[in-house]
Amino acid sequence: MLFLKIDIRTRIDLLLPELNTKIQDKLRRLNFKFRDRKFDVGDRVAVRVYRAANTRWKFGTIVNQDCVLHCIIDVQGTLVSRHVDQIHLVGDQV
């Protein structure tokens, strides 16, 4: 609570951690390494499908990478655009 631009501290404030330390703790916990999400044209991938009721994933081939986070994939003759979080790289055997 501010009064005349001075933060008035009470006994309850002593029990609560300071905001800066709370933010630093959160950032320390969130500091993790990201997955490598690089796809090349022609890679065989599994793509998340939202239209079909019974299937969640279909297989396709990457045709183009629009930007760092979006790809265009050929899935059974249909071109779909998906975010890299909705794409999983699969091997040639599948």
Number of C-alpha atoms within 10 A of each C-alpha: 8 8 7 6 7 8 9 10 10 9 7 7 10 9 8 9 9 10 9 9 10 12 11 11 11 11 11 10 9 9 8 8 6 6 6 6 12 10 19 12 13 13 16 21 23 22 26 17 17 10 8 9 7 8 10 12 16 14 19 24 20 23 18 16 18 12 9 11 13 16 22 20 27 20 18 10 8 9 14 15 17 18 15 17 11 14 22 16 17 13 10 8 5 8
